[in-house]
Amino acid sequence: MAGGVDQVSDAVTQEQEQIILDAVDRFLERDVKPYAHALEQADEYPQDIVDKMKELGLFGATIGAEYGGLGLGARTYSEIVARVSAVWMSVSGIFNSHLIMSAAVERFGTEEQKQRYLPRFATGELRGGIALTEPDAGTDLQGIRTHAVRDGDHYVINGAKTWISNSIQGQVLAVLAKTEKRSDPRHKQMSLLITEKGEGFRVARKLEKLGYRGIDTGELLFEDHRVPVENLVGGSEGRGLNQILGGLELGRINVAARGVGIARASLDEAVAYSQLRKTFGQPICEHQAIQIKLADMATNVEAARLLVRSAAEAYDRGERCDMEAGMAKLFASEAALTNSLECMRIHGAYGYSREFNIERYYRDAPLLAIGEGTNELQRTIIARQLIARNPA
């Protein structure tokens, strides 16, 4: 890692964690903050920032040290994501989707798959993400139609995927496809395939978005695309849904951490501006109406931060944490939505101007309530786990 940071194990010390976070802060201050606004407005892919992230080791943040990664636990990783998102949320997506793919390979892949791919994932030589969502299947992944048919020593993939991060600039994706059409239950129909770009794998178009710009989001078509059988994650069919859902726990912790970042940035901007802006002869921070907003915003940030930490620590202990990750994702994303709107209200017309960052927070925040499972789905997950853990 740049700046003299050595690879560390999952159980990083507080000193090691601070060294890593300090290096990330320097990177954000020097290489992201001065350029984020212009790149966001232009919806331009931040290639120079990506190159710096390779040097920093972020593409291997959670990959084990034995495969060339930094081996960070979810707690340290989530703090990195929160800090990055407070400066420019799009940057966090460039390495997060990549690390969900990496986690699926590291947790469920064969040793040959780990040795072949993880070192190249860790350096950023191969970058990518996960290809799950389809035009008619998002939250209900069991409704996917993309299929992979065994043909000798290859699978032949046909189908379409949409809203896929890193699909244009990346080189490889973990693709969820049906390998069996008539299995029951339906989740046994699906498998996860490490899919590199090549003939029959094309980007149909780049998708334009309200926010979360800069990161590439594409619609993909697979037309008789051939993938070697040895790229079937884990080597056995029918396990793909469970494999990717395990990775989505980390993804939801990441989305929650992004919410902390957006909520925190909105609070910081609001606190600073409220001390500068004057009405009726005094700074607006002295008006009770503004004080109530700031108090609620600050409480949102702290509560979201603690929920993310709780989920990350459970993940690091190897515990099932879909309820904790769901709680963190639900609350932190709603905190980001609330704080970004309140920040805009406190700033008035300046908050609505494209000249400042406030309108970006407001545009970025809604994605967090949708991505990695809608907040409505999170409530269902939380309730079901609550009942399962507390039988009458």
C-alpha positions in Angstrom: 0.0 0.0 0.0 1.3 3.5 -0.8 2.7 5.5 2.0 4.5 2.7 3.6 1.4 0.7 4.7 2.1 -3.0 5.0 -0.4 -5.7 4.3 -2.3 -6.5 7.5 -4.4 -9.4 8.7 -8.1 -9.3 9.5 -7.3 -8.5 13.1 -5.7 -5.1 12.5 -4.4 -3.2 15.5 -5.7 0.3 16.2 -2.4 1.7 15.1 -2.4 -0.2 11.8 -6.0 0.9 11.2 -5.1 4.5 11.8 -2.2 4.3 9.4 -4.5 2.9 6.7 -7.1 5.5 7.3 -4.6 8.3 7.3 -3.3 7.1 3.9 -6.9 7.1 2.6 -7.5 10.6 3.9 -4.3 11.9 2.1 -5.5 10.2 -1.1 -8.9 11.8 -0.9 -7.5 15.2 -0.1 -4.9 15.1 -2.9 -6.4 13.0 -5.6 -10.2 13.0 -5.3 -11.5 16.2 -3.7 -10.0 18.7 -6.2 -11.4 16.8 -9.2 -14.7 15.2 -8.0 -17.0 18.1 -8.8 -15.9 18.5 -12.4 -15.8 14.7 -13.1 -19.2 14.3 -11.5 -20.8 17.0 -13.6 -19.2 15.6 -16.8 -20.1 12.0 -15.9 -16.5 11.2 -16.7 -14.8 7.9 -15.7 -12.0 8.9 -13.2 -9.2 6.8 -14.7 -6.5 8.8 -12.8 -8.2 8.1 -9.5 -8.6 4.4 -10.4 -4.9 4.2 -11.1 -4.1 5.8 -7.7 -6.5 3.3 -6.0 -4.5 0.5 -7.6 -1.3 1.9 -6.0 -3.1 2.4 -2.7 -4.2 -1.3 -2.6 -8.0 -0.6 -2.4 -8.9 -3.2 -5.0 -7.4 -5.8 -2.7 -8.7 -4.2 0.6 -10.7 -7.2 1.8 -8.8 -9.9 -0.1 -6.6 -12.1 2.1 -2.9 -11.3 2.4 -2.0 -14.8 1.1 -3.5 -13.8 -2.2 -1.8 -10.4 -2.3 -4.6 -8.3 -0.7 -4.6 -6.1 2.4 -6.7 -8.6 4.3 -8.8 -5.9 6.0 -11.8 -6.8 8.1 -15.2 -5.3 7.4 -14.9 -2.8 10.2 -11.8 -1.0 8.8 -13.2 -1.4 5.3 -16.5 0.2 6.2 -14.7 3.2 7.7 -12.7 3.6 4.4 -16.0 3.5 2.5 -17.6 6.1 4.7 -14.6 8.5 4.3 -14.5 8.0 0.5 -18.3 8.5 0.1 -18.1 11.7 2.1 -15.9 13.1 -0.7 -17.3 11.4 -3.8 -19.6 8.3 -3.4 -19.0 7.1 -6.9 -15.4 6.2 -6.1 -16.6 3.7 -3.5 -18.6 1.8 -6.1 -15.6 1.3 -8.3 -13.9 -0.9 -5.7 -17.0 -2.2 -3.8 -18.6 -4.2 -6.6 -15.2 -5.5 -7.4 -14.7 -6.7 -3.8 -18.1 -8.4 -3.7 -17.0 -10.5 -6.7 -13.7 -11.1 -5.0 -15.4 -12.2 -1.7 -17.5 -14.7 -3.6 -14.4 -16.3 -5.2 -12.4 -16.2 -1.9 -15.2 -17.7 0.2 -16.6 -20.2 -2.2 -14.2 -20.7 -5.1 -11.9 -23.7 -5.7 -8.3 -23.2 -4.6 -7.3 -23.1 -8.3 -9.8 -20.3 -8.9 -8.4 -18.4 -5.9 -4.8 -18.8 -7.1 -5.7 -17.8 -10.6 -7.9 -14.8 -10.0 -7.5 -13.3 -6.5 -3.9 -12.0 -6.9 -4.9 -10.2 -10.1 -8.1 -8.9 -8.5 -6.0 -7.6 -5.6 -3.7 -5.5 -7.8 -6.5 -4.2 -10.0 -5.0 -5.9 -13.0 -8.4 -7.5 -13.4 -11.3 -5.4 -12.3 -15.0 -6.0 -12.4 -18.1 -6.7 -10.3 -21.2 -8.8 -10.1 -23.8 -9.3 -12.8 -27.1 -10.1 -11.1 -29.9 -7.7 -12.1 -31.9 -8.2 -15.3 -34.6 -6.1 -17.0 -37.3 -8.2 -15.3 -35.4 -9.4 -12.2 -33.9 -7.2 -9.5 -34.9 -7.8 -5.9 -36.3 -11.3 -6.9 -33.1 -12.8 -8.1 -34.8 -16.2 -8.5 -36.6 -14.6 -11.5 -33.5 -14.3 -13.6 -33.6 -15.6 -17.2 -29.9 -15.6 -18.2 -28.9 -19.2 -18.7 -25.7 -21.1 -19.1 -25.8 -24.5 -20.9 -23.0 -27.0 -20.5 -21.3 -27.8 -23.9 -18.3 -30.0 -23.4 -15.7 -28.2 -21.4 -17.5 -24.8 -21.6 -20.8 -23.2 -20.5 -22.6 -21.2 -23.2 -24.2 -18.1 -21.7 -27.2 -16.3 -23.3 -29.2 -13.5 -21.7 -29.2 -9.8 -20.6 -28.1 -8.0 -17.5 -28.7 -4.4 -16.5 -27.6 -1.8 -14.0 -24.2 -3.5 -13.8 -21.4 -1.5 -12.1 -17.9 -1.7 -13.6 -19.2 -3.5 -16.6 -17.9 -1.0 -19.2 -14.4 -0.3 -17.8 -14.0 -3.7 -16.1 -12.7 -6.9 -17.6 -14.5 -9.6 -15.6 -17.8 -10.2 -13.9 -19.3 -12.8 -11.6 -22.4 -13.7 -13.6 -25.4 -15.3 -12.0 -27.1 -17.6 -14.5 -29.5 -20.5 -14.6 -27.7 -23.8 -15.3 -30.8 -25.9 -14.7 -34.3 -25.0 -15.7 -36.5 -27.4 -13.8 -34.9 -27.8 -10.4 -37.0 -27.3 -7.3 -36.4 -25.2 -5.2 -35.7 -22.5 -7.7 -32.4 -21.3 -6.1 -30.9 -24.7 -7.1 -31.2 -23.7 -10.7 -28.6 -20.9 -10.4 -24.8 -20.9 -10.6 -22.1 -18.2 -10.4 -19.6 -18.0 -13.3 -16.4 -16.0 -13.4 -16.9 -14.4 -16.8 -14.2 -12.5 -18.7 -15.0 -10.3 -21.6 -14.7 -11.9 -25.1 -16.7 -12.9 -28.1 -20.4 -12.9 -27.4 -20.1 -10.7 -24.4 -20.9 -7.1 -25.2 -22.0 -3.8 -23.5 -25.3 -2.8 -25.2 -25.2 0.7 -23.7 -24.1 2.9 -20.9 -26.9 3.9 -18.6 -27.5 7.5 -17.6 -28.2 8.1 -13.9 -29.6 10.8 -11.7 -26.5 10.6 -9.4 -23.7 8.2 -8.7 -22.0 9.5 -11.9 -18.4 8.8 -13.0 -18.7 5.1 -12.2 -19.7 3.1 -15.3 -23.1 1.4 -15.2 -24.0 -0.7 -18.2 -26.5 -3.0 -19.9 -25.0 -6.2 -21.1 -25.9 -8.8 -23.7 -24.6 -12.4 -23.7 -25.0 -14.1 -27.1 -23.5 -17.6 -27.1 -20.6 -16.5 -24.9 -18.4 -19.4 -23.9 -17.0 -19.7 -20.4 -14.7 -22.5 -19.4 -16.2 -25.1 -17.0 -13.4 -24.4 -14.5 -14.8 -20.9 -14.0 -17.9 -22.3 -12.2 -17.4 -20.9 -8.7 -16.9 -23.7 -6.3 -17.0 -26.3 -9.1 -20.6 -27.4 -8.4 -23.8 -26.2 -10.1 -26.8 -24.9 -8.2 -25.0 -23.0 -5.5 -24.8 -19.6 -7.1 -27.6 -17.8 -5.3 -26.3 -18.7 -1.8 -22.7 -17.8 -2.9 -23.7 -14.3 -4.1 -26.1 -13.7 -1.1 -23.1 -14.3 1.2 -21.2 -11.6 -0.7 -24.1 -9.2 -0.5 -23.8 -9.1 3.3 -20.5 -7.2 2.7 -22.2 -5.2 -0.1 -25.0 -4.1 2.3 -22.5 -3.1 4.9 -20.7 -1.1 2.2 -24.0 0.7 1.2 -24.6 1.5 4.8 -21.1 2.9 5.1 -21.8 5.1 2.1 -24.9 6.3 3.9 -22.8 7.3 6.9 -20.5 9.2 4.5 -23.3 11.1 2.8 -25.0 11.8 6.1 -21.8 13.0 7.7 -20.8 15.2 4.7 -24.3 16.8 4.7 -24.1 17.4 8.4 -20.6 19.0 8.2 -21.7 21.3 5.3 -24.8 22.3 7.2 -23.0 23.0 10.5 -20.4 25.1 8.7 -22.9 27.1 6.6 -25.3 27.7 9.5 -22.5 29.6 11.4 -21.8 31.8 8.3 -25.3 32.6 7.1 -27.0 35.3 9.0 -30.7 36.3 9.1 -32.4 38.8 11.3 -29.0 39.9 12.6 -27.7 36.6 13.8 -26.2 33.3 12.4 -29.0 30.9 11.5 -27.4 28.3 13.8 -28.8 30.4 16.7 -32.4 29.9 15.4 -34.2 27.0 17.2 -35.6 25.7 13.9 -32.1 25.2 12.5 -30.8 23.8 15.8 -33.5 21.1 15.7 -32.4 20.1 12.2 -28.8 19.9 13.1 -29.5 17.9 16.3 -31.5 15.3 14.3 -28.8 15.2 11.6 -26.0 14.6 14.1 -28.1 11.9 15.8 -28.7 10.2 12.4 -24.9 10.1 11.7 -24.0 8.6 15.1 -26.7 6.0 15.1 -25.9 5.0 11.5 -22.2 4.8 12.3 -22.8 2.5 15.3 -25.2 0.2 13.3 -22.5 -0.1 10.6 -19.9 -0.9 13.1 -22.1 -3.6 14.7 -22.8 -5.3 11.4 -19.1 -5.1 10.3 -17.9 -6.6 13.6 -20.5 -9.5 13.2 -19.2 -10.1 9.7 -15.6 -10.1 10.9 -16.5 -12.7 13.5 -17.9 -14.9 10.8 -21.4 -14.8 12.1 -24.6 -14.7 10.1 -25.3 -11.0 9.9 -28.1 -10.5 7.3 -30.2 -8.9 10.0 -27.4 -6.6 11.3 -26.4 -5.7 7.7 -30.0 -5.0 6.8 -30.6 -2.8 9.8 -27.4 -0.8 9.1 -28.3 -0.5 5.4 -31.9 0.5 6.1 -31.1 3.1 8.7 -28.0 4.6 7.2 -29.5 5.0 3.7 -32.6 6.7 5.2 -30.2 8.9 7.3 -28.4 9.9 4.0 -31.7 10.8 2.4 -32.9 12.8 5.3 -29.6 14.6 6.0 -29.0 15.5 2.4 -32.5 17.1 2.1 -32.1 19.0 5.4 -28.7 20.2 4.3 -30.2 21.5 1.1 -33.0 23.3 3.1 -30.5 24.9 5.4 -28.5 26.1 2.5 -31.6 27.4 0.7 -31.0 28.4 -2.9 -27.2 27.6 -2.6 -28.1 24.0 -1.8 -30.0 23.8 -5.1 -27.1 25.2 -7.1 -24.9 22.9 -9.2 -22.0 25.0 -8.1 -21.9 23.3 -4.7 -21.7 19.7 -3.4 -25.1 19.7 -1.6 -27.2 18.9 -4.7 -24.8 15.9 -5.4 -25.5 14.5 -1.9 -29.2 14.8 -2.6 -28.9 13.0 -6.0 -26.6 10.3 -4.7 -28.6 9.4 -1.6 -31.7 7.8 -3.2 -29.5 5.0 -4.8 -28.7 3.8 -1.3 -32.3 3.0 -0.6 -32.5 0.9 -3.7 -29.1 -0.7 -4.3 -28.1 -4.1 -2.8 -31.7 -4.9 -2.0 -34.4 -2.2 -1.5 -35.2 -0.9 1.9 -38.5 -2.6 1.7 -36.7 -5.9 1.3 -34.4 -5.1 4.2 -37.4 -4.7 6.5 -38.6 -8.1 5.5 -35.2 -9.6 6.2 -34.9 -7.9 9.5 -38.4 -9.1 10.6 -37.9 -12.7 9.5 -34.5 -13.0 11.3 -35.9 -11.3 14.4 -38.7 -14.0 14.6 -36.3 -16.8 13.7 -33.8 -15.7 16.5 -36.6 -15.3 19.1 -39.0 -18.2 18.8 -42.0 -18.1 21.1 
